[in-house]
Amino acid sequence: MNIIILGPQGSGKGTQARLLSEKLGLFYVESGGLLRQIAKNDPAIDETMNKKGQLLPDDVTFGIVKNFLEANLPKPQNILLDGYPRSLRQYELIRDYLSQKGTKIDIAIFLDISDEEAVRRLSSRRICASCGEVYNMITNPPKNPEVCDKCGGKLIQREDDKPELIQERLRLYRGSTEPLVRELEKEEILVNVNGQQPIETIFGQILEKLNDV
């Protein structure tokens, strides 16, 4: 089974994706982390993503995801795509790619939260500058607010996790994702889950949805 999990920034996609990949033994593709890794060695991508808080062109993002899949999973089956695709064009590209490989997207799970909740969650996020471990000062705080529990590295706030840039990211996300959501609904593979519930409740509801596929 190939699964997409999508939703606004701060909706908890990563948490649910990790739970699902571990539970179901899926190949986990975390597009945000993949793009941030690329950005470390590409100043143009770093400027667009991390400093301006903007989305990369669809073809560029698809190329990165495709190359990652080709290098790690030549036969793309049992994949969990976290945060990708984000637009109708990205979906068309990955759908065509999978079709050429004899497979398809089976279900898309949309975690929905309000913009206000997204700002609250994201502005509380901190990342270890050394190992990349992610914390949230509200829902998943470290023992020391300045130090990573895992490696002792310094915790920082990403530039694009500041409220003014979060609002711009959400605006861009909503604009690019609405046509995708309509297409997924048309193909009857989209399921909606309230992302403002407890983590365990959301996970249980997702598993119930998957049992119906």
Secondary structure, 3 states (H helix, E strand, C coil): CCEEEECCCCCCHHHHHHHHHHHHCCEEEEHHHHHHHHHCCCHHHHHHHHHCCCCCCHHHHHHHHHHHHHHHCCCCCCEEEECCCCCHHHHHHHHHHHHHCCCCCCEEEEEECCHHHHHHHHCCEEEECCCCCEEECCCECCCECCECCCCCCEEECCHHHCHHHHHHHHHHHHHHHHHHHHHHHHCCCEEEEECCCCHHHHHHHHHHHHHCC
